[in-house]
Amino acid sequence: MQVPPAELEHLLHTNPEIDDVAVVPYPDEEAGQIPMAFVVRKPGSNITAAQVMEFVAEQVSPYKKIRRVSFINSIPKSPSGKILRRELVAYALSNGSSKL
């Protein structure tokens, strides 16, 4: 099943504790790929990965659920503001879900 990253990003932007977010595909043995979210917390927020996943799970079909979350300081973007997903995918594959 295909999951449009923009749909999940839009949903996550509605969370008052999230400042910015990017969703990328992450390799999975069973599903092929699963959605992974890179989240920038708002100042003072202590939102956890479990809370991010639960927030999405309550509002989407089971196959669209976020399965991995990584907290980062900023989302890499091009000068025009486009999310640089390749950089995030490469980072996820090389470092797992540790912090930037």
Protein Blocks (a to p, Z undefined) as FASTA:
>chain_A
ZZdfklmmmmmmmpmkbfbdcddddddfklopacdddddddehiacdfklmmmmmmmmmc
fklpcfbdcddfbdcddfkopacfklmmmmmmmnojadZZ
